[in-house]
Amino acid sequence: MNMKNLILIFSCSMFLFSCQKNVSFNNVEKAFLAAYNVGDTLIYESNLGKKDTVWIMDKNIGYRPWDLIANTGEYKTLIGTVYYGLNAPFFNSEPARKVLLDISRSNPDTTSFFIHMKDAMVFIIAHDLDKYKVTDSTYLFYQTGFYRKRKYANYLYWNMRYGIVKFMGSDSVVWHRININSDPKDILSLPDIKDEIQLKKIRAKYRP
């Protein structure tokens, strides 16, 4: 393909991209992204007495770059991503970088959320998040899956000020954040989730 054709394709792509409409995050989604800043240190302690430290490495908010195949809709795709680093070293002693939060909106009505800490993760697509609320400022996300034919459950409690304050991964170990500067009694009293029956009871009890 010669340079003239490449320029023509690029020009057409930019024209199509410029014709797409912008979307924006709502106030709740903005608050999710605002819970963390680069450099924040998060210290968690498990129910087995082990401590683990992670820190916020990066946060990016912006529209997905143009792609002729992926960006064919009426709206541009807006993405907000928060990355965290683990204690475990990676190549050249660099920390292992992982996605903690990824919010993606490609139309005005629906947003996808990916939330991840250690091996606990949830993915949801929602018009709004009210059904996940258990207090005025805290959400409970719960998801099941299968690994090697074994069913497991993950859950994460997300507080609008502190982000992930408690979670359980596929190994059933429960972690809660301990370096919180205030006295969040409502956070410390958040119950463990053992099964979906208990989940329904907790949501019914805490839902405003």
N, C-alpha and C positions, 0 to 999 in steps of 0.2 A: 504494500500500500504506500503510495507516494505521499509527500508532505501536504500537497493540496487537499487530498481526500481526508487526511487526518485533521487538518484545520477545519474543513467543512463539517466533519462529524463533531468535533469539539464545539464549534459554533452552534450547531443545531442542539447539542446536548445542553449547553448553557442557556439557550433560548427556552427550551422546554423546562429547565430547572427554574428559570426566572418567572415562568408562567404559573408555577405551582403556588398555592396559597400557603402562608405561614400559619403555624399553630403555636400555641403557648401553653406552658404548664399552669395549672390552677394553683390556688394558694396552698392547698394541702400538699401537692406535689413539690412545690417550691420549698415548703417547710421540711419535707423529707430530705431534700438535698442540702438544706441549710443545717441539718443536725450535725454534720461533720465538716471540719476544715482541715486543710493540709497541715500535717504536723501533730494532729491530735493523737494522744496515746490512750489505748484502751486496754485495761487490765481486767481479765476474767479469772474467776475461781470456780472450780468444778465441785460437784457434790462428793467427789473423792479426795478433795483437799489439794488438788493440783492447780497451779497458777499458770496463766499464759498471757503474753503481751503481744498486741499487734498495734500498728500505727497507720494513720491515714497518709498515703503516699501522694495521691493526686486526685483531682476532681475536674471533670470536663463537662461543659454544657454547651451544646450547639447543634446545628443541623447536620444531618448525615451528608457527607459529600455526594455529589451527583454520581449516579450509576444508572446506565441506560436500562438495565434489567430490573434493578431493585426499586428505582424511583420512577414508577410509572403512574402513581396515583394522583389524585387531585391536590394532595397536600404534601409539603415537605415533611420529612421525619425529624422530629426534635428528640434529642437524646441527652440525658444527664447521667453521668457515671461517676461513682466514687470507688477508688481503688485502695486496698489496704495491703500492708506488708506483714509477712510472718517472720518469726524468729529464725526459722529454718533458712540456711543459706541457699542461694541459687548459684548460677554460673558466676565465677569470679567474685564469690562472697557477696553478691548482690542479694537483697531480700527477695523472697518469692512474692511476686505481685499478683493479687487476685482481685476480682470484682466483688465489692461488698454490696453495692446498690447500682442497679441499672434501671432507669425509667425511660420508656420509649413511647412517644405519642406521634401517630401518623394520621390522625383525624381528630376533630374537635370533641368527639364523644367517648372515646375509649383509650385507655392507657395500659401498657403492660409494665409490670413490676417484677424484677428479679432481685431477690435479697439473699445474701450468702455470707455465712461465717463458719469457718472450718468446714465440717462436712454437713452442716445444716443449711438447707436452701429451700426456697419456695419460688414458684413462678405463678403469677396470677395475671389475668386480664380483667379489668374492671372499669365500669363507668364511674363509680365512686367507691370509697373504701369504708363507708359507714358500717356495713355489716360485719366488718372485722374488728370494730372497736369493742374494748372491754372496759375502758374508763374514758374520761373526757380527753385524755392525752396519750393513751396507750392502745396499740393494736395487737391482736393475736393472729398470727398466720400459722396455719397448720397444713401439712401436706404429707401424703403417704406415697410409697413407691416400693419397688421390688429390686433386690440385688441378689443374684444367684439363687433365685426362687424363694428368697426369704423376704417377707413383707417387713418394712420398717416405717417409722414415722419421724418426721422432723417438725419442730415448731420453733417460732421465734416471736418474742415480744419486742415490739418496736415502740419506744417512747419518743414523742415529738421533740423533746429537748436533748435526749441522750442517745438516740438511735437504738441499736440492739442492746437491750439490757438483760435479756435472758434467752437462752436457746437450748435445744436438745438435738443432737445429731443422730445418725443411724445407729450409733453404738449405745444409745440410751443414757449417755452421760450428760448431765445437766450443768450448764455454765451460767453464771450471772456476773455482771460487771460490778466491780468493787471500787473503782476510782471515780466515784461520783461525789461532787463537792457539797451537795446539799443533803437533806435528810428525807429521801424519797420513800416514805413509809408505804405508799401505794405500790411502789416498784418492788420493794423487798418482800411484800406480801403476795406477789403474783404467784398463783399456784402452779405446780407441775401438772403436765398433761400426760396421762397414762394411756388413754384410749379415746376413741371418738365419742363414746357415750359421755365420758367426763367432759370432753370438749364442748358438747352441746349444753351440758349443765352450766359450765362456766360462762359460756356466751350468754345464756339466758339470765344468769345471775348478774353479770357485770354490764350487760348492754344498757346504755342510758335510755 
